[in-house]
């Protein structure tokens, strides 16, 4: 997990909004850092990112669902 914090610190962003604002620059920083990781760390990072994307996807689906009340009407 130390590598995750190192990547986040390298972006110099304090908030997610700042991360999104400079997404291209931050993506380059992430890729450069990822490229220099050992295979075990890369695998851990890949699994972590996959899990985060599943969580994000599920949250988006849940937020986009109509409320139970609207379905009954």
N, C-alpha and C positions, 0 to 999 in steps of 0.2 A: 504494500500500500504506500510505502514511502515514494515510489516512482510516481504515483498518481498525484501526490502533493507537490512533487518537484515539477511536474508538468503544469499544474495549476499555478504555481508560483512563477514559472517561466513566462506565462501569458501576461503577468502583471495586472490581471483583472481582479477586482475586488468583489464583483457581483456577476450573476449569470447574465444580466443585461449587458454588462461590459463585454462578457465573453461572446455574446451574440453579435454585438455591434462590430467587433473586430474578428468575426468568425474565420475569415480567410487567413489572416495573420496567425490566429491561434491554431488553425488546422495545420499550418506549416510547422509551427513549433511542436505540436503534438507528434506529427509524422517524423520530424527530425529526432525527437527524443525516443520515440518508439523504435526507430531504425537502429539505434545504438544499444537497445536492451538485449540481454541474453534471452535465449529461447524460452526458458522457464517463465521469466517475467513477461515476455510477449504473450505466452499462452494464458497467463493469469489475467493480463490486461484485456485480452480478447474475450475471455469468458465474462469478465466484469462488464465490459461494454455491451456484450450480447444481453446480459441480464438486465442492464439499465434500459436498453432499447425495448425489451419486452415489457418492463414496468411502464415506460413512457407510452408505449402503444396501448396497453391495457387501460391506463388512466385516460388517454384520449378517447378511446372507445366508450368508456364509462361516462365521460363528460358529454359525449355526443348523443347518448341514448336519450330518448324522450322520457320524461318523468312518468312514473306509474300513473299519476293522476291524468295526464294527457292521453295516455293509452286507453283509459276507460271511457273517455268522452267521445 
